[in-house]
Amino acid sequence: KGKKLRIRIPLIPGCNDSEENIEATAKFVESLGASVEGLDILPYHRLGEPKWEQLDREYTLSGVKPPEREHVMMLKDLVTPYCPNVSVGG
């Protein structure tokens, strides 16, 4: 339809942060062609955890630590050949 896409990937340790998963995702993004203007890797953080407590809801990612910066940057380097316009943090 001629619309531009910006793909945003929340990066959650132990869930979707393996090299295999990220590379497969990058290959899929590449297959979308010129409609993709870029890809944002969004590392997991715990800033929203207090909101869950305020809502009296269970925070199911409790205990999950944010990914190390080196790991995130390695994943960025891994996807760059498939999607050159990659950012971390979006």
N, C-alpha and C positions, 0 to 999 in steps of 0.2 A: 504493500500500500504506500510505499515511499516514506514511511515514518522511520526516524532514527531511533535506535535502541541504545540504552546504556545498561549493561548487565551488572548487577550488584550481587556479590557472593558473600554472605555472612560466613566467616571462617570460625568454626567451632571445634576446639581440640577434642580429639577422640570421636568426632562425628563425621566431619567431611574435610579434614585437613591433611589427608595423606597425599603424597605426591601423585599416586595413581589416580585418585579421584579428581584432584585439581587439574591434572593434565587432560583427563577425559573431558572435563567440563570445558577446558580451553579449546579442545578440538571441536566440541559441539558449537561453541561460540564462533569459532572460525567458519564452521559450515553455514552459519547464518548470513555470511557475506557482508557486503558493503553497508547493510542497514545498521550494523553495530558500530557505534562511534567510540566505544570504549568499554572497559571492564574495571569495576571497583572491587578490590578485596577489602572486606570489612572485618577486621579482627575482632573476635569476641572480647567484650569487656564486661565488668560487673556493675556499671553505673546504674543500671535499672533495678538492681536487686532490692533496694529499699522500697521501691514502689510496690513490688509484689508483697512485701511485708505490710505496707500500709493498706493494701487491698485484702489482707488476710488470706492470701493465696500462697500455695506452695511454690517455691522457686525451684524448679526441677533441675536447674543447672548449678545448684549450690555445690561448692567444692570444685567446680571446673575452673582451672586457672587460665588466664589469658595466654595466648601463644607468645613464645619468645620472639622478639623482633627479628633475630637472625633467621628463624624458621619462616616467618612471613615474607621476608625479603627474598629468601631462596625460592619460595613459591611464586613470588612475583616474577623473578627471573625465569622460572620454568614456563610461565604462561606467555611471556612477552613475545616469543617467536610466533605464537598463534594469534595474538591480539596485541599489537604494538602499543596501543594507548591504554596502559594499565596504571591504575593508581591504588595506593593503600590508604584506606580510611574514607575515601569518597567524600 
